[in-house]
Each structure stands twice: as structure tokens, then as C-alpha cells.
Amino acid sequence: MKAVCICMGVHLPYSPKWYWPVEGFCGMPEMDRYFDRNNIFSKFLKTSQQFLRLNDLILESVERGGKYSFDLSGPFLEQCRWDPELLESFRELGESRSVEFTGSCNYHSLSSVYPDLSWFKEEVLMYREILKELLSITPKVFVNTELLYTERVGKILSDLGFKGLIAEGSRNLMNGYDPVHVFENRLLTLLRHINLSEDLELRFSEKNWQGYPLIPEKFVDWIASMEGDVLTLYFNYANLCCHYRNESMIAEFIRKLPEALESRSIEMLTPSEAVKRFEPFKLPTLGTEQTIRYGMHNALGNHAQQLYLRELVRIGEELSGIKENKNYHELKQIFGYLQQSEIFFSMNSGNIREGYEKAVNYFSILSDFRRAVLEEGA
């Protein structure tokens, strides 16, 4: 293996609260009607302190030669306004020039699978402006929500100036190949190596795992044994916080990883460096398949999820007809948060009863919200 790209996703959702109108649907919706922002704020404050410690650790790794990229979700960036110190910490990482920030859908939505991609494009542009405002950065590589890949968005992203894309390296997309190249596409594509990513994300602290303890030298040996140009790792940043909080060896792992890779002549690259460096490899399934982290069946595999998607599409069309109305921007913001991917995934809970109850709750929220949109347009 010649190089490694490490990308970390940071997302703290605006989780909907249990909503049931006691006296019927009425009035103009506000964020607090559907979302418990006090609880969201409380969770953010606890997590932000963990992120600060971990950002310091990443900066130390950068000073030892490491290179990383971050996929910061729109909801997370909005919450970062509550903590200027955390924002400054991410700015410092960006100023190191060894950390890259990727583009994203502003509301962490599944809008790239909507029949009309105009909302998707608007979200991408919205996120770009927020990233520029908060971190003074214009992203060159795009990471769709939950590493969602669909061939339809390639032209839009290319026209917007993106040079690369990171997506899930799932079995249906790989079709027997390994995700160890830059793949030829309308937008040059890096695909996540699922197993090695989850070794860091999920299994690192498991003492009954056969790979435990995972030291940098062992992990690098696994990478060096693979044939290919570039290996792409992607995992949730919050999971590293869990390992760190549990006093595992993750801190020492991150500190020593750059030197361990260098000892085996493996470079650490940012995604934009990787898509420039290597010749693209042709993968025919990129034109015919779609995929998402944890599988499309978990995101859109049941009736409730499909119905929720169709309702979002319908409400989006109705909302676009009232752009000149005074309450449009407030309604648009709430609509954005009602599209978060977690809402879809939670309706496919392993507990069927829990998934059903959440679906009932979400449709109650949507019904009230649609009522407000229709009244605004009347």
C-alpha cells in the first residue's frame, strides 16, 4: 500500500422529541415545538469537552507528520456556535494545512435520492457558505450523508467545483474488488474500507476481540500487506471519544500512527491530495449501484421510511411555492432538520415496536408541519 486517507465524521443530530398535540394542530411551528433544544444543548456541552481533548490529540499527531480530514455535519456546526473554543480548535487544525474539511449536505439529509435534486444542490451550497463563514474554508472533496453514494449527483457536484467524493465501499458497489484505489467516475471517488475502519471505530476497546490490543505497528502491518494505491478509512469521531473516555490505548495509537506508517513507507494524504496523486481505476458498478453506510435497507427498507420520504418530497414542493411569504425561512429551517438521516434509521429499529412508535411520532410532527405550510400558502 502506498498511502492512507483518514476521514472522521462529526455529527450531533437535532433529535425530534415526542410530540402529540393535546389540543389539535394550530399555530406557526417553532424549533422548540418539535425538538428539545435544552436537551440537545446539554448533550453538546458534554460532548464538546471530549472533542476539545481529542482535537488536541489530533493536532499532536499532525505535528508528528499526520494528515487527516473531517466531515463536520451542518447540525454539528450550528451547535458549535454555542462553543467558540471548539470552533477555534477546528480552525487551528485547518490552519495546520495537514487537515482537510469536506463538503456535505447541510441538514445531514437523504436529499440526494429525491426525484428532484434542487434541494440537494441548495443544501450543498448552504453548507459551503456555513463552512466558509465559520472556518474560512471552501471544500474540494464531498462526503454525502452517511457515505451515501448515488451516481445522479456527480454532475451537480462537479459543476460546483468538487474534485473528489468519499463513499461507502459496500459489497454491492465493490463487486469483488478491494477499496484500495482512486476510482474513475464523473467525480473521482474514494471508497471506505469497512473492516479496517470499524476496527478503529467499534472494536478498538473490545478485550475479547482477536485483534486486541491494536497497536499502531500491528495496524500498519495489516495495511502494508494489502496491494493497492490508497486505503480510505472513515469513522465517527464520537467513537474515538468513547475509546478515549474508557482509558483505552487510543491516545498512544493516534500519536504514534504517523511514525508507524512512515516506517513502512506509507504516506498519509488528505482526500484532495489522493485524487490528484493516483491514476483512477475503473469500477463499472459506480454507474449502476447505490449504497449507504449500514445499507440502503436500513435507511429506506420499510414502508414507514418510504412513506416518510414521499411526504418530505411533497412538503418540499409545497414549501417551494411560498418562498415570498414572511414565514418561509423559519419553515425552511425546520423542514431541513426534519430530513436528518437519523429519523430514517430510527424507524428501522431492531425493536419493531420501538421503530413503529417512532414512526407514529414523526408522522404526527410532519402532519402538523404540513398543515402550517398549507396555511401559510392559503
C-alpha positions as CSV (number, residue, x, y, z in Angstrom):
1,M,0.0,0.0,0.0
2,K,1.3,3.4,-0.9
3,A,-0.9,5.8,1.0
4,V,-3.8,6.1,3.6
5,C,-6.6,8.7,3.8
6,I,-8.2,9.0,7.2
7,C,-11.5,10.9,7.4
8,M,-13.6,11.4,10.6
9,G,-17.3,12.2,10.6
10,V,-18.6,14.5,13.3
11,H,-22.4,14.7,13.7
12,L,-24.6,15.6,16.6
13,P,-28.2,15.4,15.5
14,Y,-31.2,17.6,16.4
15,S,-33.2,14.6,17.7
16,P,-37.0,15.1,17.5
17,K,-38.9,15.0,20.8
18,W,-42.0,13.0,21.5
19,Y,-44.8,15.2,20.0
20,W,-48.5,14.8,20.4
21,P,-50.7,17.9,20.2
22,V,-53.1,17.9,23.1
23,E,-55.5,20.5,21.7
24,G,-55.1,19.7,18.0
25,F,-52.8,21.2,15.4
26,C,-52.6,25.0,15.4
27,G,-50.2,28.0,15.2
28,M,-46.9,28.6,13.4
29,P,-44.3,25.9,14.2
30,E,-41.1,26.7,16.0
31,M,-38.0,24.6,16.5
32,D,-38.9,24.1,20.2
33,R,-42.2,22.5,19.2
34,Y,-40.5,19.5,17.6
35,F,-37.0,19.5,19.1
36,D,-35.9,19.5,22.7
37,R,-33.2,22.1,22.3
38,N,-32.4,22.2,26.1
39,N,-31.5,18.5,25.9
40,I,-29.6,19.0,22.7
41,F,-27.6,21.8,24.3
42,S,-26.9,19.8,27.4
43,K,-25.6,16.8,25.3
44,F,-23.5,19.2,23.2
45,L,-21.8,20.7,26.2
46,K,-20.7,17.3,27.5
47,T,-19.5,16.1,24.1
48,S,-17.7,19.4,23.1
49,Q,-15.3,19.0,26.0
50,Q,-14.4,15.5,24.8
51,F,-13.9,16.8,21.2
52,L,-11.6,19.5,22.5
53,R,-9.4,16.9,24.1
54,L,-9.4,14.8,21.0
55,N,-8.7,17.8,18.7
56,D,-5.6,18.5,20.8
57,L,-4.5,14.9,20.3
58,I,-5.1,15.1,16.5
59,L,-3.0,18.3,16.4
60,E,-0.2,16.5,18.3
61,S,-0.4,13.7,15.7
62,V,-0.3,16.3,12.9
63,E,2.9,17.7,14.4
64,R,4.4,14.2,14.1
65,G,3.5,14.1,10.4
66,G,-0.1,13.0,10.4
67,K,-2.7,14.1,7.9
68,Y,-6.5,13.9,8.4
69,S,-9.8,15.1,7.1
70,F,-13.1,16.0,8.8
71,D,-16.7,15.6,7.7
72,L,-18.5,18.1,10.0
73,S,-22.2,17.9,9.7
74,G,-24.4,21.1,9.4
75,P,-26.3,20.4,12.6
76,F,-23.0,20.0,14.4
77,L,-21.6,23.2,13.0
78,E,-24.7,25.1,14.1
79,Q,-24.2,23.7,17.6
80,C,-20.6,24.8,17.6
81,R,-21.8,28.4,17.7
82,W,-22.5,27.7,21.3
83,D,-18.8,27.0,22.0
84,P,-16.4,29.4,20.3
85,E,-13.4,27.5,21.9
86,L,-14.4,24.3,20.0
87,L,-14.7,26.3,16.7
88,E,-11.3,27.8,17.3
89,S,-9.9,24.3,17.9
90,F,-11.1,23.2,14.5
91,R,-9.8,26.4,12.9
92,E,-6.4,25.6,14.4
93,L,-6.5,22.2,12.8
94,G,-7.4,23.6,9.4
95,E,-4.6,26.2,9.7
96,S,-2.1,23.3,10.1
97,R,-2.6,22.6,6.4
98,S,-2.5,18.9,7.2
99,V,-6.2,18.8,7.9
100,E,-8.9,19.0,5.2
101,F,-12.6,19.7,5.7
102,T,-15.0,18.1,3.3
103,G,-18.3,19.3,1.8
104,S,-21.6,17.9,2.9
105,C,-25.4,18.2,2.9
106,N,-26.2,20.9,5.3
107,Y,-29.0,19.1,7.2
108,H,-27.4,15.6,7.0
109,S,-30.3,14.6,4.8
110,L,-31.0,11.9,2.2
111,S,-31.9,14.6,-0.4
112,S,-29.6,13.1,-3.0
113,V,-32.2,10.3,-3.5
114,Y,-35.2,12.8,-4.0
115,P,-36.7,12.8,-7.6
116,D,-35.8,16.5,-7.9
117,L,-32.2,17.3,-6.8
118,S,-32.7,21.0,-6.4
119,W,-33.0,20.7,-2.6
120,F,-29.8,18.6,-2.6
121,K,-27.9,21.3,-4.5
122,E,-29.3,24.0,-2.3
123,E,-28.1,22.1,0.8
124,V,-24.6,21.7,-0.6
125,L,-24.4,25.4,-1.3
126,M,-25.8,26.3,2.1
127,Y,-23.2,24.1,3.8
128,R,-20.4,25.6,1.8
129,E,-21.4,29.1,3.0
130,I,-21.5,28.0,6.6
131,L,-18.1,26.3,6.4
132,K,-16.7,29.4,4.8
133,E,-18.2,31.6,7.5
134,L,-17.2,29.5,10.5
135,L,-13.8,28.0,9.3
136,S,-12.8,30.2,6.3
137,I,-12.7,27.1,4.2
138,T,-14.0,26.1,0.7
139,P,-14.2,22.3,0.5
140,K,-12.9,20.4,-2.6
141,V,-14.0,16.9,-1.7
142,F,-17.6,15.9,-0.9
143,V,-18.9,13.4,1.6
144,N,-22.6,12.7,1.3
145,T,-24.8,11.9,4.3
146,E,-23.8,8.5,5.8
147,L,-21.4,8.0,2.9
148,L,-24.5,7.7,0.6
149,Y,-23.5,7.1,-3.0
150,T,-25.7,7.6,-6.0
151,E,-24.4,8.3,-9.5
152,R,-27.1,11.0,-10.0
153,V,-25.3,13.7,-8.1
154,G,-21.9,13.5,-9.8
155,K,-22.6,16.2,-12.4
156,I,-24.0,18.6,-9.8
157,L,-21.0,18.2,-7.6
158,S,-18.6,18.5,-10.5
159,D,-20.3,21.7,-11.7
160,L,-20.0,23.1,-8.2
161,G,-16.2,22.6,-8.3
162,F,-15.7,19.5,-6.3
163,K,-12.8,17.3,-7.3
164,G,-13.5,14.1,-5.3
165,L,-16.0,12.1,-3.4
166,I,-15.8,9.7,-0.4
167,A,-18.4,7.0,-0.3
168,E,-19.1,3.6,1.3
169,G,-17.1,0.7,0.0
170,S,-20.0,-1.8,0.3
171,R,-20.0,-5.2,-1.2
172,N,-22.6,-4.4,-4.0
173,L,-20.5,-1.5,-5.1
174,M,-17.1,-3.2,-4.9
175,N,-18.3,-6.3,-6.8
176,G,-15.3,-8.4,-5.7
177,Y,-12.7,-5.6,-5.8
178,D,-11.0,-4.0,-2.8
179,P,-11.4,-0.3,-2.0
180,V,-7.7,0.5,-2.4
181,H,-7.7,2.9,-5.4
182,V,-9.0,6.2,-6.6
183,F,-11.9,5.1,-8.7
184,E,-12.8,6.6,-12.1
185,N,-16.0,8.5,-12.1
186,R,-17.5,11.8,-13.1
187,L,-16.2,12.8,-9.7
188,L,-13.0,10.9,-8.7
189,T,-14.1,8.6,-5.9
190,L,-12.5,7.1,-2.7
191,L,-14.4,4.2,-1.1
192,R,-14.2,3.4,2.6
193,H,-12.6,0.2,3.7
194,I,-15.3,-1.0,6.0
195,N,-13.4,-3.7,8.1
196,L,-10.3,-1.6,8.9
197,S,-12.4,1.5,9.6
198,E,-14.6,-0.4,12.1
199,D,-11.5,-1.9,13.8
200,L,-10.8,1.6,14.9
201,E,-14.4,2.8,15.3
202,L,-16.0,-0.2,17.0
203,R,-13.6,-2.9,18.1
204,F,-10.6,-1.0,19.4
205,S,-11.5,-1.3,23.1
206,E,-13.0,-4.8,23.0
207,K,-10.8,-7.0,25.1
208,N,-12.4,-10.2,23.6
209,W,-11.6,-9.1,20.0
210,Q,-8.9,-11.2,18.5
211,G,-7.1,-8.1,17.3
212,Y,-6.8,-6.7,20.8
213,P,-4.6,-4.9,21.7
214,L,-4.5,-2.9,18.5
215,I,-1.1,-1.1,18.5
216,P,0.0,1.1,15.6
217,E,2.6,-1.3,14.3
218,K,0.1,-4.2,14.1
219,F,-2.5,-2.0,12.3
220,V,0.2,-0.7,9.8
221,D,1.3,-4.3,9.1
222,W,-2.3,-5.1,8.1
223,I,-2.3,-2.1,5.7
224,A,1.2,-2.8,4.3
225,S,0.2,-6.3,3.4
226,M,-2.5,-5.0,1.0
227,E,-1.9,-4.3,-2.7
228,G,-3.2,-1.0,-4.0
229,D,-2.6,2.7,-4.2
230,V,-4.6,4.3,-1.3
231,L,-6.6,2.9,1.6
232,T,-9.5,5.1,2.8
233,L,-10.6,5.0,6.4
234,Y,-13.8,6.7,7.6
235,F,-15.2,6.5,11.1
236,N,-17.3,8.5,13.6
237,Y,-15.2,10.9,15.7
238,A,-17.5,10.4,18.7
239,N,-16.5,6.7,18.8
240,L,-12.9,7.8,19.3
241,C,-14.2,9.9,22.3
242,C,-15.7,6.7,23.7
243,H,-12.4,4.8,23.4
244,Y,-10.6,7.8,24.9
245,R,-13.1,8.1,27.8
246,N,-12.7,4.4,28.6
247,E,-9.0,4.9,29.0
248,S,-8.0,2.6,26.2
249,M,-4.8,3.0,24.2
250,I,-6.4,5.2,21.5
251,A,-4.3,8.3,22.5
252,E,-1.0,6.5,22.1
253,F,-2.3,4.9,18.9
254,I,-3.1,8.3,17.3
255,R,0.2,9.8,18.4
256,K,2.3,7.0,17.0
257,L,0.4,6.2,13.9
258,P,2.2,8.7,11.5
259,E,5.6,7.3,12.5
260,A,4.5,3.7,12.2
261,L,3.1,4.4,8.7
262,E,6.3,6.3,7.7
263,S,8.4,3.3,8.8
264,R,6.6,1.2,6.2
265,S,6.9,3.9,3.5
266,I,3.1,4.6,3.6
267,E,2.1,8.2,3.2
268,M,-0.8,9.9,5.0
269,L,-2.7,12.0,2.5
270,T,-5.7,14.3,2.6
271,P,-8.5,13.2,0.2
272,S,-7.8,16.0,-2.3
273,E,-4.2,15.0,-2.4
274,A,-5.1,11.4,-3.0
275,V,-7.4,12.1,-6.0
276,K,-4.6,14.2,-7.6
277,R,-1.8,11.7,-6.9
278,F,-3.1,8.4,-8.3
279,E,-4.3,7.1,-11.6
280,P,-8.1,6.3,-11.4
281,F,-9.2,2.7,-11.5
282,K,-12.3,1.8,-13.5
283,L,-15.2,0.3,-11.4
284,P,-18.3,-0.4,-13.6
285,T,-20.7,-0.7,-10.7
286,L,-20.3,3.0,-9.9
287,G,-22.7,3.7,-12.8
288,T,-25.3,1.2,-11.8
289,E,-25.4,0.8,-8.0
290,Q,-26.1,2.9,-4.9
291,T,-25.1,2.4,-1.4
292,I,-25.1,4.0,2.1
293,R,-23.4,3.3,5.4
294,Y,-25.2,0.4,7.1
295,G,-27.0,-0.5,3.9
296,M,-29.9,1.0,1.9
297,H,-32.3,-1.4,3.6
298,N,-31.6,0.2,7.0
299,A,-32.3,3.7,5.6
300,L,-35.2,3.1,3.2
301,G,-36.1,-0.5,3.5
302,N,-39.5,-0.4,5.1
303,H,-42.9,1.1,4.3
304,A,-42.7,3.8,7.0
305,Q,-39.3,5.0,5.7
306,Q,-40.5,5.1,2.1
307,L,-43.7,6.9,3.1
308,Y,-41.7,9.5,5.2
309,L,-39.5,10.1,2.2
310,R,-42.5,10.7,-0.1
311,E,-44.1,13.1,2.5
312,L,-40.8,15.1,2.6
313,V,-40.8,15.3,-1.2
314,R,-44.4,16.5,-1.2
315,I,-43.9,19.1,1.6
316,G,-40.7,20.3,-0.1
317,E,-42.7,21.0,-3.3
318,E,-45.4,22.8,-1.3
319,L,-42.8,24.8,0.6
320,S,-41.1,25.9,-2.6
321,G,-44.4,27.6,-3.6
322,I,-44.3,30.1,-0.7
323,K,-40.8,31.5,-1.0
324,E,-42.1,35.0,-0.9
325,N,-44.1,34.5,2.3
326,K,-42.9,36.1,5.6
327,N,-42.5,32.8,7.4
328,Y,-40.8,30.9,4.6
329,H,-37.2,30.9,6.1
330,E,-38.4,29.7,9.5
331,L,-40.4,26.9,7.9
332,K,-37.5,26.0,5.7
333,Q,-35.1,25.6,8.6
334,I,-37.5,23.3,10.5
335,F,-38.1,21.3,7.3
336,G,-34.3,20.9,6.9
337,Y,-34.0,19.3,10.4
338,L,-37.0,17.0,9.7
339,Q,-34.9,15.4,7.0
340,Q,-32.0,14.2,9.1
341,S,-30.8,10.7,8.3
342,E,-31.2,9.6,12.0
343,I,-35.0,9.9,11.6
344,F,-35.0,7.3,8.8
345,F,-32.6,5.0,10.6
346,S,-34.5,5.0,13.8
347,M,-37.7,3.9,12.0
348,N,-35.8,0.6,11.2
349,S,-35.0,-0.2,14.8
350,G,-34.1,-3.7,15.7
351,N,-37.0,-3.4,18.2
352,I,-40.0,-3.4,15.8
353,R,-42.3,-1.9,18.4
354,E,-39.9,1.0,19.1
355,G,-39.5,1.6,15.3
356,Y,-43.2,1.7,14.9
357,E,-43.7,4.1,17.8
358,K,-41.1,6.5,16.5
359,A,-42.7,6.4,13.0
360,V,-46.0,7.4,14.5
361,N,-44.3,10.3,16.3
362,Y,-42.5,11.5,13.2
363,F,-45.7,11.4,11.1
364,S,-47.5,13.4,13.8
365,I,-44.8,16.0,13.5
366,L,-44.9,16.0,9.7
367,S,-48.7,16.3,9.7
368,D,-48.6,19.4,11.9
369,F,-45.7,20.9,9.9
370,R,-47.5,20.3,6.6
371,R,-50.7,21.9,8.0
372,A,-48.6,25.1,8.8
373,V,-47.1,25.1,5.3
374,L,-50.5,24.8,3.6
375,E,-52.0,27.5,5.9
376,E,-49.1,29.8,5.1
377,G,-49.8,29.4,1.3
378,A,-53.5,29.8,1.6
